[in-house]
Amino acid sequence: MSKKKLAQLEFITLMASLMSIVALAIDAILPALDSIGKTIGTTQLSDNQLLITMFFLGLGIGPLVFGPVSDSLGRKPIVYIGFLIFSIASFICIYSTSIEMMVFGRILQGIGLSAPRTISIAMIRDLFSGDYMARIMSFITVVFILVPIIAPAMGKFFLDRYNWQAIFYVQLIFSILVSVWFWKRQKETLKLSKRIKFTPTIFIDGIKELVRYKTTIGFTLISGFITGSFMVYLSTSQQIFEQQYLLKEEFPYIFGVLAISIGSAIFLNGILVIKYGMEKLVTVSLFTFFGVSLLYILLFYNSPNPSLVVLLSFFGVQFFAIGFLFGNLRALAMQPIGHIAGIGAAITGFISTLMAVPISIYTGKFIKDTTLPLFIGFLLCSILSIAILLYLKKIPKNKIT
């Protein structure tokens, strides 16, 4: 293998590692939500869901600062600041004794990890563009998706042998190892000639520039609906499998199997996106997401939950469709705004998260004895996403920006 290919492979793995800490911080604690809830005194299942959704809130807030500043100061310093904030937040979570303290810690964790997550996307955009960027994003996400496959099982391992606090210590150790690797091996990707002078109005100027691009706004809104749909699953999956299906011991492995469905789609996307293009894959995936949601509702409306095999089959197809959406939607949104990649990644991430968090919190309240509300949420989000997509397709190419 040539030095160039080895360097690109290391870049892909490193960017995936920066993103994967986010997945580890979310998925590893899923088996421990009940144990954490007992320690901090939660009284309702929806309170435990906040430990997931509020983390995403932090992920959306942080980039508003980190993105614009990275366009001015460079990418690498911002990643270091993010890891420092995450470390402080992890200790707050470890020593939490109330829901308020834990939620604060989780929001702060999200803010901290939004730095490596946002900056990794900006660094990819610094170096790549177009369908090739989507291809790189797909391969990065394939490595990244390995974490959701193993994280719940790993979280349960440390929960059973030690306590839930041990899960946060493991996250902390992993973040330190990745930050050292990043410091030693990754060069700054934002050239001095392309840096934007930092001013008090840099964020406002970025918004003014970004709203000129209808494709960026449109695909960001679609990303918000899809992320919101998936966030509902993330925040309620432990409740669904452990309490509705009574599969507490099996939950980490079920979660991992479904993550494989997403991972396989993302891997295929890296191969297919060059041949068919991002828009075609997004179109097919959105209609698949819509069709599967509608079929589930028609079959099981006003009925008890189906068998586990049937539910996993529906989830598997849904998540396979989602696997083609995540990377492509982000790449399509970022494509016109490479000249403000840091601010662009920040604002688009904030918008999609600002949409996803209330979608997740609201829908999650209805998931008590059946999974039907989850698929109703899937259906509504897919309908709105398809409407936006069809609107974008009607705009003449020369007027999109």
C-alpha positions in Angstrom: 0.0 0.0 0.0 1.4 3.4 -1.0 2.2 6.1 1.6 -0.7 8.3 0.2 -3.2 5.5 0.8 -1.8 4.7 4.2 -2.1 8.4 5.1 -5.7 8.5 3.9 -6.5 5.4 5.8 -5.1 6.9 9.0 -7.0 10.1 8.4 -10.3 8.2 8.0 -9.6 6.2 11.1 -8.7 9.2 13.1 -11.7 11.3 12.0 -13.9 8.3 12.8 -12.3 8.1 16.3 -13.0 11.7 16.9 -16.7 11.1 16.0 -16.9 7.8 17.8 -16.4 9.3 21.3 -19.9 10.9 20.7 -21.4 7.4 20.0 -19.6 6.0 23.1 -20.9 8.7 25.3 -24.4 8.0 24.1 -24.7 4.3 23.6 -22.5 2.9 26.5 -24.8 4.3 29.1 -28.0 2.9 27.7 -27.9 -0.3 29.8 -27.2 1.8 32.8 -30.1 4.3 32.5 -32.2 2.5 35.2 -29.2 2.3 37.6 -28.3 5.9 37.1 -31.9 6.9 37.6 -32.0 5.1 41.0 -28.8 7.0 42.1 -30.0 10.4 41.0 -33.6 9.8 42.1 -35.6 9.9 38.9 -39.3 8.9 39.2 -40.4 8.6 35.5 -39.0 6.8 32.5 -39.1 10.0 30.5 -36.6 11.5 33.0 -34.1 8.9 32.1 -34.6 9.7 28.4 -33.3 13.2 29.2 -29.8 11.8 29.7 -29.8 11.0 26.0 -31.7 13.9 24.5 -29.9 16.6 26.6 -26.6 15.3 25.5 -27.8 16.0 21.9 -28.8 19.5 23.0 -25.2 20.1 24.0 -24.0 18.8 20.7 -26.2 21.4 19.0 -25.2 24.3 21.1 -21.4 23.9 21.1 -20.8 24.2 17.4 -22.2 27.7 17.4 -19.0 28.8 19.2 -16.5 26.2 18.0 -17.3 26.3 14.3 -16.9 30.1 13.7 -13.8 30.2 16.0 -12.2 27.3 14.1 -12.6 29.2 10.8 -10.5 31.9 12.4 -8.0 30.2 14.7 -7.7 26.8 12.9 -9.2 23.4 13.5 -6.8 21.7 16.0 -6.9 24.1 19.0 -10.7 23.8 19.1 -10.6 20.0 19.4 -8.3 20.4 22.4 -10.7 22.8 24.1 -13.6 20.4 23.4 -11.8 17.5 25.0 -11.0 19.6 28.1 -14.7 20.5 28.5 -15.7 16.9 28.1 -13.3 15.8 30.8 -14.7 18.3 33.3 -18.2 17.3 32.4 -17.5 13.6 32.8 -16.5 14.2 36.4 -19.7 16.2 37.0 -21.6 13.1 35.7 -19.6 10.7 37.8 -20.4 12.6 41.1 -24.0 13.5 40.2 -26.6 13.0 43.0 -29.6 14.6 41.3 -31.3 14.7 37.9 -30.5 18.4 37.6 -26.8 17.9 38.1 -26.6 14.9 35.8 -28.5 16.7 33.0 -26.1 19.7 33.4 -23.2 17.3 33.1 -24.6 15.6 30.0 -25.3 18.9 28.3 -21.7 20.0 29.1 -20.4 16.6 27.8 -22.3 17.2 24.5 -20.9 20.8 24.2 -17.4 19.4 24.7 -17.7 16.6 22.2 -19.4 18.9 19.7 -15.9 20.3 19.1 -14.2 17.1 17.7 -17.5 16.1 16.0 -17.9 19.5 14.2 -14.3 20.0 13.5 -13.8 16.6 12.0 -16.6 17.4 9.5 -15.0 20.8 8.7 -11.5 19.1 8.3 -13.0 16.6 5.8 -14.6 19.5 3.9 -11.2 21.3 3.9 -9.7 18.3 2.1 -12.5 16.9 0.0 -15.7 17.9 -1.9 -18.6 16.5 -3.9 -19.5 12.8 -4.2 -15.9 12.0 -3.1 -16.5 13.8 0.2 -19.6 11.7 0.6 -17.5 8.6 -0.1 -15.0 9.6 2.5 -17.8 10.4 5.0 -19.3 6.9 4.4 -16.0 5.1 5.1 -15.4 7.2 8.2 -18.9 6.5 9.4 -18.4 2.7 8.8 -15.5 2.8 11.4 -17.6 5.1 13.6 -20.6 2.7 13.5 -18.5 -0.1 15.1 -18.9 1.8 18.4 -22.7 1.5 18.7 -22.3 -2.2 17.9 -20.1 -2.8 20.9 -20.8 0.2 23.2 -23.9 -1.1 25.0 -22.3 -4.5 25.6 -19.2 -2.8 26.9 -21.4 -0.5 29.1 -23.2 -3.6 30.6 -19.9 -5.3 31.2 -18.6 -2.5 33.4 -22.0 -2.0 35.0 -22.2 -5.6 36.1 -18.6 -5.8 37.3 -18.2 -2.3 38.8 -20.8 0.4 38.7 -22.3 2.9 36.2 -19.6 5.5 37.1 -17.0 3.1 35.5 -18.6 3.7 32.1 -17.8 7.4 32.3 -14.2 6.7 33.3 -13.8 4.4 30.3 -15.2 7.3 28.0 -12.7 9.6 29.6 -9.7 7.3 29.1 -10.7 6.8 25.4 -11.0 10.5 24.8 -7.5 11.1 26.2 -6.0 8.4 24.0 -7.7 9.8 20.8 -6.7 13.4 21.7 -3.0 12.4 22.0 -3.2 10.6 18.7 -4.8 13.6 17.1 -2.1 15.9 18.5 0.8 13.7 17.4 -0.4 12.7 13.9 -2.9 15.1 12.4 -1.7 18.3 10.6 -3.8 21.5 10.5 -6.1 21.4 7.5 -7.2 25.0 7.4 -4.5 27.0 5.5 -3.6 30.5 6.8 -4.7 32.0 3.5 -8.3 30.6 4.0 -8.8 31.7 7.6 -11.5 34.3 8.3 -10.6 37.1 10.6 -12.5 36.7 13.9 -15.0 39.5 14.5 -18.0 39.9 16.9 -20.2 39.5 13.8 -18.6 36.4 12.4 -21.6 34.3 13.4 -24.2 36.7 12.0 -22.2 37.0 8.8 -22.0 33.2 8.5 -25.8 32.9 8.9 -26.4 35.6 6.2 -24.1 33.7 3.9 -25.5 30.3 4.6 -29.2 31.2 4.1 -28.4 32.1 0.5 -28.0 28.4 -0.3 -31.4 26.7 -0.5 -29.9 23.3 -0.8 -27.9 23.7 2.4 -31.0 24.8 4.3 -33.2 22.2 2.7 -31.0 19.2 3.3 -30.3 20.5 6.9 -34.0 20.5 7.6 -34.3 16.9 6.3 -31.3 15.9 8.4 -33.1 17.4 11.4 -36.2 15.3 10.8 -34.2 12.1 10.3 -31.9 12.8 13.3 -35.0 13.4 15.4 -36.6 10.1 14.3 -33.4 8.2 15.2 -33.0 10.1 18.5 -36.4 8.8 19.6 -35.2 5.3 19.0 -31.9 5.9 20.9 -33.6 7.4 23.9 -36.4 4.8 24.2 -34.6 1.6 23.0 -33.7 0.5 26.5 -37.3 1.1 27.6 -38.7 -0.8 24.6 -36.5 -3.9 24.8 -36.0 -4.2 28.6 -39.6 -3.3 29.7 -41.9 -3.9 26.8 -40.1 -7.1 25.6 -38.5 -8.1 28.9 -35.1 -8.6 27.3 -32.8 -6.8 29.8 -29.8 -9.2 29.4 -30.2 -9.4 25.6 -30.7 -5.6 25.0 -27.0 -4.7 24.3 -26.7 -7.5 21.7 -30.0 -6.5 20.0 -28.8 -2.9 19.9 -25.6 -4.0 18.3 -27.3 -6.1 15.7 -29.4 -3.2 14.6 -26.3 -1.0 14.5 -24.9 -3.5 12.0 -27.9 -2.7 9.7 -26.9 1.0 9.6 -23.2 0.2 9.2 -23.8 -2.1 6.3 -25.8 0.6 4.5 -23.1 3.2 5.2 -20.5 0.9 3.8 -22.5 0.3 0.6 -23.1 4.0 0.3 -19.3 4.5 0.1 -19.4 2.2 -3.0 -22.6 3.3 -4.6 -22.5 7.1 -4.1 -19.8 7.5 -6.8 -22.0 5.6 -9.3 -25.4 6.9 -8.5 -24.8 10.2 -6.7 -26.0 11.5 -3.4 -29.4 12.9 -4.4 -30.6 9.6 -6.0 -29.6 7.6 -2.9 -31.2 10.1 -0.6 -34.5 10.0 -2.6 -34.7 6.2 -2.6 -33.9 6.0 1.1 -36.4 8.6 2.1 -39.2 6.8 0.2 -38.2 3.5 1.7 -38.2 5.1 5.2 -41.7 6.4 4.5 -43.0 3.1 3.1 -41.8 0.9 5.9 -43.2 3.3 8.5 -46.6 3.3 6.8 -46.7 -0.5 6.5 -46.0 -1.0 10.2 -48.8 1.4 11.2 -51.3 -0.3 8.8 -50.4 -3.7 10.2 -50.2 -3.0 13.9 -52.5 0.0 14.5 -54.5 -0.5 17.7 -52.7 -3.8 18.2 -50.2 -5.1 20.8 -46.5 -5.2 19.9 -45.6 -7.7 17.2 -43.1 -10.5 17.9 -39.5 -9.6 18.4 -38.5 -11.0 15.1 -41.1 -8.9 13.2 -40.1 -5.7 15.1 -36.4 -6.3 14.4 -37.2 -6.8 10.8 -38.9 -3.5 10.5 -36.2 -1.7 12.5 -33.5 -3.4 10.3 -35.0 -2.1 7.1 -35.6 1.4 8.6 -32.1 1.7 9.9 -30.7 0.4 6.6 -32.5 3.3 4.9 -31.2 5.7 7.5 -27.6 4.5 6.9 -27.8 6.0 3.4 -29.2 9.3 4.7 -26.8 10.4 7.5 -23.6 11.0 5.5 -25.2 12.0 2.2 -27.5 14.6 3.8 -24.6 16.2 5.7 -22.4 16.2 2.5 -25.2 17.7 0.4 -25.8 20.4 3.0 -22.0 21.2 3.2 -21.3 21.1 -0.5 -22.1 24.7 -1.4 -20.5 26.2 1.7 -16.9 24.9 1.6 -15.6 28.5 1.9 -17.2 28.7 5.4 -16.9 25.1 6.4 -16.5 25.7 10.1 -19.3 28.1 10.5 -21.4 26.0 8.1 -20.9 22.8 10.0 -21.8 24.6 13.2 -25.0 26.2 12.0 -26.3 23.2 10.1 -25.5 21.0 13.0 -27.3 23.4 15.4 -30.4 23.6 13.2 -30.7 19.9 12.8 -30.2 19.3 16.6 -32.6 22.1 17.5 -35.2 20.3 15.5 -34.3 16.8 16.7 -34.3 17.3 20.4 -38.0 18.5 20.7 -39.1 15.8 18.2 -37.4 13.2 20.4 -38.7 14.5 23.8 -42.3 14.9 22.5 -42.5 11.6 20.7 -40.7 9.7 23.5 -43.5 10.6 26.0 -46.0 8.5 24.0 -43.9 5.3 24.0 -45.1 3.5 27.0 -46.7 0.1 26.2 -46.3 -0.1 22.5 -43.8 0.9 19.8 -46.5 2.3 17.5 -45.9 6.0 18.4 -42.3 5.5 17.3 -43.4 4.5 13.8 -46.0 7.3 13.7 -43.1 9.7 14.4 -41.0 8.0 11.7 -43.9 8.5 9.2 -44.5 12.1 10.0 -40.8 13.0 9.8 -40.5 11.1 6.5 -43.5 12.9 4.9 -42.1 16.3 5.8 -38.6 15.3 4.6 -40.0 14.1 1.2 -41.9 17.3 0.8 -38.7 19.4 1.3 -36.9 17.1 -1.1 -39.5 17.5 -3.8 -39.4 21.2 -3.4 -35.6 21.3 -3.8 -35.9 19.1 -7.0 -38.3 21.7 -8.5 -35.8 24.5 -8.1 -33.8 25.1 -11.3 -30.1 24.2 -10.7 -28.9 27.6 -11.6 -31.2 29.2 -9.0 -30.5 26.8 -6.1 -27.8 29.1 -4.6 
